[in-house]
Amino acid sequence: MFTASIFWNDADVTVSSLCGLALRRRETRTFLAVLGKLLNKIQTNHCELAIAADLSRCSATTALLNSVPPIV
């Protein structure tokens, strides 16, 4: 997430998820797509697993933030 925030100005997801999004868009020659293909060779389905993990983290964060009602 730190690297994604520095290089892609996106603090909410991992670089692996950004790679997965590039692959979903069927990009072929972008840096993220090439990196995604490499990551998926190292670990099967790595980028989709990263997207799932980011979605899970988002859900957990939303649940935590909604667990305490605001002071009115």
Secondary structure, DSSP 8 states (H G I E B T S, - for coil): -HHHHHHSS-TTS-HHHHHHHHHHTT--SSHHHHHHHHHHHHSTTHHHHHHHHHHHHHHHHHHHHHSS----
